[in-house]
Amino acid sequence: MMRRLGALVVALVTGAFLLAACSSGSGGKTLGVDDFATLVASDGVVLLDVRTPEEFTAGHLAGAQNIDVESGDFATRIADLDTAATYAVYCRSGNRSATAMAAMQDAGFTNVSDLSGGITAWSQAGQPVVTD
């Protein structure tokens, strides 16, 4: 019994360590709506909408730039950005923004956060969306 308990404790400590290492040192964070809104309101944060241009036109966060993560020129377009700047990235549900965040990290970006639940969660929380 004590051996099993000891093994369980070791497994839990190891899992906690790995989770902390993955979430803190990577330069990327997934934020809920409130934390994302706080980040977006900060000076100097670049807001990226990584959905299609059609989705962007239908409604987006004020001040967002549109760079479609699924377009063939995504890597080229992010290569023109400052890798040391702070980025807030979102899509419709959080899947494409997670992909974009990973690609940005792979390209050397050091401070990227994405919106959990995307613009859908943002809208459901009563946050503003603008159209062009």
TORLOTOR-367239 format. One record per residue: residue number from 1; residue in one letter; chain; x, y, z of N, C-alpha, C, O in turn. Coordinates in steps of 0.02 Angstrom, whole numbers, plus 50000, padded with zeros to 5 digits. Layout:
> NUM; A; A; X; Y; Z; X; Y; Z; X; Y; Z; X; Y; Z
...
***
This chain:
> 1; M; A; 50041; 49940; 50000; 50000; 50000; 50000; 50043; 50063; 50000; 50030; 50110; 49962
> 2; M; A; 50094; 50064; 50042; 50138; 50122; 50046; 50177; 50133; 49981; 50190; 50189; 49961
> 3; R; A; 50195; 50077; 49948; 50231; 50082; 49885; 50186; 50114; 49831; 50209; 50157; 49793
> 4; R; A; 50124; 50094; 49830; 50076; 50123; 49781; 50066; 50197; 49795; 50064; 50238; 49748
> 5; L; A; 50060; 50215; 49858; 50051; 50284; 49876; 50113; 50325; 49856; 50107; 50380; 49830
> 6; G; A; 50171; 50297; 49869; 50233; 50331; 49850; 50238; 50341; 49775; 50258; 50394; 49751
> 7; A; A; 50219; 50289; 49737; 50220; 50294; 49664; 50170; 50346; 49639; 50184; 50383; 49592
> 8; L; A; 50112; 50349; 49671; 50062; 50398; 49652; 50087; 50469; 49666; 50077; 50514; 49624
> 9; V; A; 50118; 50479; 49722; 50145; 50546; 49739; 50199; 50566; 49688; 50199; 50623; 49665
> 10; V; A; 50243; 50520; 49671; 50295; 50534; 49622; 50263; 50552; 49554; 50285; 50599; 49521
> 11; A; A; 50213; 50514; 49534; 50179; 50527; 49470; 50145; 50596; 49471; 50149; 50633; 49421
> 12; L; A; 50113; 50614; 49525; 50080; 50679; 49530; 50130; 50736; 49529; 50118; 50786; 49495
> 13; V; A; 50184; 50729; 49565; 50235; 50782; 49566; 50267; 50789; 49497; 50278; 50845; 49474
> 14; T; A; 50281; 50733; 49465; 50310; 50735; 49398; 50262; 50768; 49349; 50283; 50810; 49309
> 15; G; A; 50199; 50750; 49352; 50148; 50780; 49308; 50142; 50855; 49319; 50137; 50893; 49271
> 16; A; A; 50141; 50876; 49382; 50137; 50947; 49397; 50198; 50985; 49370; 50192; 51040; 49344
> 17; F; A; 50257; 50955; 49378; 50318; 50985; 49353; 50315; 50993; 49277; 50331; 51046; 49250
> 18; L; A; 50294; 50940; 49243; 50291; 50943; 49170; 50240; 50994; 49146; 50252; 51031; 49098
> 19; L; A; 50183; 50998; 49179; 50131; 51046; 49161; 50158; 51117; 49171; 50148; 51160; 49127
> 20; A; A; 50191; 51130; 49226; 50219; 51196; 49238; 50272; 51213; 49187; 50275; 51270; 49163
> 21; A; A; 50314; 51166; 49169; 50366; 51178; 49120; 50337; 51193; 49052; 50363; 51237; 49016
> 22; C; A; 50285; 51158; 49033; 50254; 51169; 48967; 50218; 51235; 48964; 50220; 51268; 48911
> 23; S; A; 50186; 51256; 49017; 50146; 51317; 49014; 50185; 51380; 49029; 50164; 51434; 49007
> 24; S; A; 50241; 51376; 49065; 50274; 51438; 49084; 50332; 51456; 49039; 50341; 51515; 49025
> 25; G; A; 50371; 51410; 49017; 50431; 51427; 48980; 50421; 51434; 48905; 50469; 51451; 48870
> 26; S; A; 50363; 51423; 48881; 50353; 51420; 48809; 50342; 51488; 48778; 50348; 51494; 48717
> 27; G; A; 50326; 51539; 48817; 50313; 51605; 48789; 50243; 51611; 48763; 50226; 51664; 48735
> 28; G; A; 50201; 51561; 48770; 50133; 51564; 48747; 50084; 51546; 48802; 50098; 51502; 48843
> 29; K; A; 50028; 51580; 48803; 49977; 51567; 48854; 49909; 51567; 48821; 49896; 51603; 48773
> 30; T; A; 49865; 51526; 48847; 49795; 51527; 48827; 49757; 51562; 48883; 49759; 51540; 48941
> 31; L; A; 49722; 51615; 48866; 49689; 51657; 48915; 49613; 51654; 48907; 49588; 51646; 48852
> 32; G; A; 49578; 51659; 48963; 49506; 51667; 48962; 49488; 51737; 48939; 49532; 51780; 48930
> 33; V; A; 49424; 51749; 48930; 49400; 51813; 48903; 49423; 51873; 48946; 49448; 51922; 48919
> 34; D; A; 49415; 51869; 49011; 49432; 51926; 49054; 49507; 51942; 49050; 49525; 52001; 49044
> 35; D; A; 49549; 51891; 49054; 49621; 51903; 49051; 49642; 51927; 48981; 49687; 51969; 48975
> 36; F; A; 49609; 51901; 48930; 49624; 51922; 48862; 49604; 51995; 48852; 49641; 52033; 48821
> 37; A; A; 49546; 52015; 48879; 49524; 52084; 48874; 49573; 52131; 48909; 49588; 52185; 48883
> 38; T; A; 49599; 52110; 48966; 49649; 52150; 49001; 49712; 52157; 48960; 49741; 52211; 48955
> 39; L; A; 49734; 52102; 48930; 49794; 52103; 48888; 49783; 52150; 48828; 49826; 52191; 48814
> 40; V; A; 49727; 52143; 48794; 49713; 52183; 48734; 49711; 52257; 48751; 49730; 52299; 48709
> 41; A; A; 49690; 52274; 48811; 49686; 52345; 48832; 49754; 52374; 48850; 49760; 52434; 48860
> 42; S; A; 49806; 52332; 48854; 49873; 52355; 48872; 49906; 52390; 48814; 49894; 52373; 48756
> 43; D; A; 49947; 52439; 48830; 49984; 52476; 48778; 50033; 52430; 48742; 50066; 52388; 48773
> 44; G; A; 50037; 52439; 48677; 50087; 52404; 48638; 50070; 52333; 48617; 50110; 52300; 48583
> 45; V; A; 50013; 52307; 48638; 49994; 52239; 48620; 49967; 52238; 48548; 49925; 52279; 48530
> 46; V; A; 49992; 52192; 48508; 49969; 52184; 48439; 49915; 52130; 48439; 49926; 52074; 48461
> 47; L; A; 49856; 52148; 48415; 49799; 52103; 48413; 49793; 52072; 48343; 49786; 52108; 48294
> 48; L; A; 49796; 52006; 48340; 49792; 51971; 48276; 49731; 51926; 48273; 49720; 51885; 48317
> 49; D; A; 49692; 51934; 48221; 49636; 51891; 48205; 49661; 51843; 48151; 49678; 51865; 48096
> 50; V; A; 49663; 51779; 48165; 49693; 51731; 48118; 49640; 51692; 48078; 49655; 51639; 48051
> 51; R; A; 49580; 51719; 48075; 49527; 51688; 48035; 49532; 51711; 47963; 49577; 51749; 47945
> 52; T; A; 49486; 51688; 47922; 49485; 51708; 47852; 49465; 51781; 47846; 49433; 51809; 47891
> 53; P; A; 49483; 51813; 47790; 49461; 51883; 47780; 49385; 51891; 47782; 49360; 51942; 47806
> 54; E; A; 49349; 51841; 47758; 49275; 51845; 47759; 49249; 51844; 47831; 49204; 51883; 47848
> 55; E; A; 49278; 51801; 47873; 49258; 51799; 47943; 49276; 51865; 47977; 49236; 51892; 48017
> 56; F; A; 49334; 51892; 47962; 49357; 51955; 47991; 49308; 52011; 47974; 49289; 52050; 48018
> 57; T; A; 49289; 52016; 47911; 49243; 52068; 47889; 49175; 52064; 47923; 49143; 52114; 47936
> 58; A; A; 49153; 52002; 47938; 49088; 51992; 47970; 49087; 52016; 48042; 49034; 52030; 48069
> 59; G; A; 49145; 52022; 48074; 49149; 52046; 48142; 49215; 52027; 48174; 49236; 51969; 48169
> 60; H; A; 49247; 52076; 48206; 49312; 52063; 48237; 49321; 52110; 48297; 49280; 52154; 48309
> 61; L; A; 49373; 52098; 48335; 49389; 52141; 48391; 49419; 52206; 48365; 49457; 52206; 48317
> 62; A; A; 49400; 52262; 48396; 49424; 52327; 48375; 49501; 52329; 48378; 49531; 52308; 48427
> 63; G; A; 49530; 52355; 48324; 49603; 52362; 48322; 49640; 52301; 48297; 49701; 52302; 48292
> 64; A; A; 49604; 52247; 48280; 49636; 52185; 48258; 49663; 52191; 48187; 49633; 52224; 48144
> 65; Q; A; 49719; 52157; 48175; 49745; 52147; 48108; 49726; 52077; 48087; 49725; 52031; 48128
> 66; N; A; 49712; 52068; 48024; 49692; 52002; 47999; 49750; 51969; 47962; 49773; 51994; 47910
> 67; I; A; 49773; 51911; 47988; 49822; 51869; 47955; 49796; 51798; 47959; 49799; 51766; 48012
> 68; D; A; 49769; 51774; 47905; 49738; 51707; 47902; 49790; 51652; 47911; 49835; 51644; 47870
> 69; V; A; 49784; 51615; 47966; 49833; 51563; 47982; 49832; 51507; 47930; 49881; 51471; 47922
> 70; E; A; 49776; 51498; 47896; 49771; 51444; 47846; 49790; 51466; 47776; 49787; 51426; 47729
> 71; S; A; 49811; 51529; 47768; 49831; 51552; 47702; 49903; 51531; 47688; 49942; 51517; 47735
> 72; G; A; 49920; 51527; 47626; 49988; 51506; 47607; 50042; 51554; 47626; 50101; 51536; 47628
> 73; D; A; 50024; 51617; 47640; 50075; 51667; 47656; 50079; 51684; 47731; 50108; 51735; 47749
> 74; F; A; 50050; 51642; 47774; 50051; 51657; 47845; 50122; 51664; 47871; 50138; 51712; 47906
> 75; A; A; 50165; 51617; 47856; 50234; 51619; 47880; 50270; 51681; 47855; 50309; 51711; 47892
> 76; T; A; 50258; 51700; 47793; 50290; 51759; 47764; 50265; 51822; 47800; 50304; 51867; 47815
> 77; R; A; 50200; 51825; 47812; 50171; 51884; 47844; 50194; 51892; 47917; 50207; 51948; 47939
> 78; I; A; 50199; 51837; 47953; 50222; 51845; 48023; 50297; 51858; 48026; 50322; 51885; 48075
> 79; A; A; 50334; 51839; 47973; 50406; 51853; 47971; 50420; 51928; 47970; 50474; 51949; 47988
> 80; D; A; 50371; 51967; 47948; 50378; 52040; 47946; 50363; 52073; 48013; 50372; 52133; 48021
> 81; L; A; 50340; 52034; 48062; 50322; 52061; 48127; 50381; 52059; 48176; 50428; 52021; 48167
> 82; D; A; 50377; 52101; 48227; 50428; 52104; 48280; 50420; 52045; 48327; 50369; 52040; 48361
> 83; T; A; 50468; 52000; 48329; 50462; 51940; 48370; 50464; 51955; 48445; 50444; 51913; 48485
> 84; A; A; 50488; 52014; 48464; 50492; 52032; 48535; 50429; 52068; 48561; 50422; 52078; 48621
> 85; A; A; 50384; 52086; 48516; 50322; 52121; 48536; 50275; 52072; 48572; 50286; 52011; 48571
> 86; T; A; 50224; 52099; 48603; 50173; 52058; 48636; 50113; 52051; 48589; 50088; 52101; 48563
> 87; Y; A; 50091; 51989; 48579; 50036; 51975; 48533; 49978; 51941; 48568; 49988; 51898; 48611
> 88; A; A; 49918; 51962; 48551; 49856; 51931; 48573; 49823; 51904; 48510; 49807; 51943; 48464
> 89; V; A; 49812; 51839; 48507; 49790; 51806; 48446; 49723; 51771; 48459; 49713; 51741; 48511
> 90; Y; A; 49677; 51777; 48411; 49613; 51742; 48418; 49587; 51718; 48351; 49608; 51742; 48298
> 91; C; A; 49540; 51672; 48355; 49504; 51647; 48296; 49431; 51639; 48316; 49406; 51675; 48359
> 92; R; A; 49395; 51593; 48285; 49325; 51582; 48301; 49317; 51545; 48367; 49277; 51565; 48410
> 93; S; A; 49354; 51489; 48375; 49343; 51446; 48433; 49405; 51433; 48475; 49400; 51405; 48530
> 94; G; A; 49463; 51452; 48451; 49525; 51441; 48488; 49571; 51389; 48456; 49629; 51384; 48476
> 95; N; A; 49547; 51352; 48407; 49589; 51302; 48375; 49641; 51332; 48328; 49700; 51317; 48334
> 96; R; A; 49620; 51375; 48283; 49667; 51406; 48237; 49715; 51453; 48273; 49773; 51459; 48253
> 97; S; A; 49691; 51487; 48325; 49736; 51532; 48361; 49790; 51492; 48398; 49846; 51515; 48404
> 98; A; A; 49773; 51433; 48422; 49823; 51390; 48454; 49875; 51369; 48402; 49935; 51366; 48417
> 99; T; A; 49852; 51353; 48342; 49898; 51336; 48287; 49943; 51395; 48270; 50003; 51387; 48261
> 100; A; A; 49912; 51454; 48265; 49951; 51515; 48250; 50001; 51530; 48304; 50058; 51548; 48290
> 101; M; A; 49980; 51522; 48367; 50026; 51535; 48423; 50086; 51488; 48420; 50142; 51510; 48430
> 102; A; A; 50074; 51425; 48406; 50129; 51377; 48401; 50176; 51395; 48343; 50237; 51391; 48350
> 103; A; A; 50147; 51414; 48286; 50188; 51433; 48229; 50230; 51495; 48244; 50287; 51501; 48224
> 104; M; A; 50199; 51542; 48280; 50235; 51603; 48298; 50292; 51587; 48347; 50347; 51614; 48340
> 105; Q; A; 50280; 51544; 48394; 50332; 51523; 48441; 50389; 51489; 48403; 50448; 51502; 48417
> 106; D; A; 50372; 51445; 48357; 50422; 51411; 48316; 50464; 51461; 48276; 50522; 51449; 48261
> 107; A; A; 50433; 51518; 48258; 50467; 51570; 48220; 50506; 51618; 48264; 50536; 51666; 48239
> 108; G; A; 50506; 51607; 48330; 50546; 51648; 48375; 50509; 51701; 48415; 50540; 51740; 48450
> 109; F; A; 50443; 51703; 48409; 50404; 51751; 48448; 50406; 51729; 48522; 50400; 51670; 48538
> 110; T; A; 50415; 51777; 48566; 50426; 51761; 48636; 50367; 51777; 48682; 50366; 51754; 48739
> 111; N; A; 50317; 51814; 48658; 50261; 51832; 48701; 50196; 51832; 48661; 50175; 51884; 48635
> 112; V; A; 50165; 51774; 48657; 50104; 51765; 48619; 50052; 51733; 48664; 50066; 51684; 48699
> 113; S; A; 49991; 51760; 48663; 49936; 51731; 48701; 49877; 51722; 48653; 49867; 51762; 48608
> 114; D; A; 49839; 51669; 48664; 49779; 51660; 48623; 49717; 51658; 48667; 49721; 51646; 48728
> 115; L; A; 49660; 51671; 48636; 49596; 51676; 48671; 49561; 51608; 48673; 49542; 51581; 48621
> 116; S; A; 49553; 51582; 48733; 49517; 51519; 48742; 49444; 51528; 48720; 49410; 51572; 48745
> 117; G; A; 49422; 51487; 48675; 49353; 51491; 48651; 49343; 51541; 48595; 49288; 51546; 48567
> 118; G; A; 49396; 51578; 48578; 49394; 51623; 48521; 49343; 51679; 48527; 49320; 51696; 48581
> 119; I; A; 49327; 51708; 48469; 49281; 51764; 48466; 49210; 51742; 48487; 49169; 51783; 48506
> 120; T; A; 49197; 51677; 48482; 49133; 51651; 48505; 49126; 51662; 48580; 49075; 51687; 48603
> 121; A; A; 49177; 51643; 48619; 49175; 51654; 48691; 49175; 51728; 48707; 49141; 51750; 48754
> 122; W; A; 49213; 51767; 48670; 49217; 51839; 48679; 49147; 51870; 48673; 49125; 51908; 48716
> 123; S; A; 49112; 51853; 48619; 49045; 51880; 48607; 48995; 51857; 48660; 48954; 51896; 48683
> 124; Q; A; 48999; 51793; 48679; 48954; 51766; 48729; 48964; 51800; 48797; 48918; 51802; 48838
> 125; A; A; 49024; 51826; 48809; 49038; 51860; 48872; 49017; 51934; 48869; 49025; 51971; 48917
> 126; G; A; 48988; 51954; 48812; 48964; 52023; 48806; 49016; 52073; 48786; 49005; 52133; 48792
> 127; Q; A; 49074; 52049; 48763; 49127; 52094; 48741; 49111; 52120; 48671; 49077; 52086; 48633
> 128; P; A; 49135; 52180; 48655; 49117; 52211; 48591; 49151; 52180; 48530; 49209; 52158; 48533
> 129; V; A; 49115; 52179; 48475; 49139; 52157; 48410; 49120; 52211; 48360; 49065; 52238; 48363
> 130; V; A; 49166; 52228; 48315; 49153; 52279; 48265; 49152; 52247; 48195; 49179; 52193; 48185
> 131; T; A; 49120; 52282; 48149; 49120; 52260; 48078; 49147; 52316; 48035; 49145; 52375; 48054
> 132; D; A; 49172; 52297; 47977; 49196; 52348; 47929; 49145; 52359; 47875; 49156; 52400; 47830
***
